[in-house]
Amino acid sequence: MTTETANANRTDADDTLAPSVIFELLCEDHRRQALAYLSRTVGAVDLADIIDWLARRDGEPTPERIDRLTLEFHHTHLRKLGDAAVVRYDAETERVERRAMARALDPYLELAAADQSPAR
């Protein structure tokens, strides 16, 4: 079963994301990092791969950390990202795919990545 919801968060004029939606999607670190991960991949990826990458990024990927991240994604992040039509999540296969609408987030993801780079 593919989870996909109608999108009321886009502007009608040019089919882009509203600024408030962009800020809402990017305000949470794990969601922002998952979007950055997906921007570097082609096609659908296993949710477990995203969770594992995030857990390693946060430190030691303990079972507790993985469980917490998995719950966060199932109960919050995937719903928000799907509602904004930036990802498609297939609950049967547990695969996540970046959608074309996510390109609207790329400039902001690049700024966030530059901000996290070590100072020279």
C-alpha positions in Angstrom: 0.0 0.0 0.0 1.4 3.3 -1.0 0.8 6.2 1.3 0.1 9.4 -0.6 -2.1 12.3 0.5 -3.5 15.2 -1.4 -1.3 18.2 -1.0 -2.9 21.4 0.4 0.5 22.9 1.2 1.5 24.0 -2.2 0.7 27.3 -3.7 -1.8 27.1 -6.6 -0.1 29.8 -8.7 3.1 27.9 -9.6 2.9 24.5 -7.9 5.8 25.3 -5.5 6.0 24.9 -1.7 4.8 27.7 0.4 7.5 29.3 2.6 5.8 28.3 5.8 5.8 24.6 4.6 9.5 24.8 3.7 10.4 26.2 7.1 8.2 23.6 8.8 9.8 20.7 6.9 13.3 21.9 7.5 13.0 23.0 11.2 13.6 19.5 12.6 17.2 18.2 12.2 16.4 14.5 11.5 13.9 15.4 8.9 16.3 17.9 7.3 19.1 15.3 7.3 16.8 12.6 5.8 15.9 15.0 3.0 19.6 15.7 2.4 20.3 11.9 2.3 17.5 11.4 -0.2 18.8 14.3 -2.3 22.0 12.3 -2.8 20.2 9.1 -3.9 18.4 7.9 -7.0 15.2 6.1 -6.6 13.6 4.6 -3.5 15.6 3.6 -0.5 14.8 1.5 2.5 13.6 3.5 5.5 16.0 1.3 7.6 18.9 2.7 5.6 17.9 6.3 6.3 17.4 5.4 10.0 20.8 3.6 10.2 22.6 6.6 8.6 20.9 9.0 11.0 21.7 6.8 14.1 25.4 6.6 13.0 25.4 10.4 12.4 24.1 11.0 16.0 26.7 8.6 17.5 26.6 4.9 18.3 23.6 3.3 16.5 22.2 1.6 19.6 18.9 -0.4 19.3 17.2 2.3 21.5 18.4 5.1 19.2 17.2 3.2 16.1 13.8 2.4 17.7 13.4 6.1 18.7 14.2 7.3 15.2 12.0 4.7 13.6 9.1 5.8 15.7 9.8 9.5 14.9 9.7 8.8 11.2 6.6 6.6 11.3 4.6 9.0 13.5 5.7 12.4 12.4 8.3 12.9 9.7 7.0 10.6 6.9 3.5 12.1 7.4 4.7 15.7 7.1 7.0 14.9 4.1 4.2 13.0 2.4 1.6 15.7 3.0 4.0 18.2 1.4 4.4 15.8 -1.6 8.2 15.9 -1.2 8.5 12.1 -0.6 6.5 9.0 -1.3 6.5 6.3 1.4 5.4 2.8 0.6 4.4 1.2 3.9 4.4 -2.3 2.6 8.0 -2.3 1.4 9.1 0.4 3.8 10.8 2.3 1.0 11.0 6.1 0.7 11.4 8.0 -2.5 12.1 11.6 -3.1 9.5 13.3 -5.4 10.0 16.2 -7.8 8.5 18.7 -5.4 11.6 18.1 -3.1 13.7 20.1 -5.5 12.2 23.2 -4.0 14.1 22.4 -0.8 17.5 21.9 -2.4 18.8 25.5 -2.0 17.8 25.5 1.7 19.4 22.1 2.3 22.7 23.4 0.7 22.6 26.4 3.0 22.0 24.1 6.0 24.9 21.9 5.0 27.2 24.9 4.5 26.2 26.1 8.0 27.2 22.8 9.5 30.6 22.6 7.8 33.6 23.3 10.0 34.9 26.9 9.9 38.1 27.5 8.1 
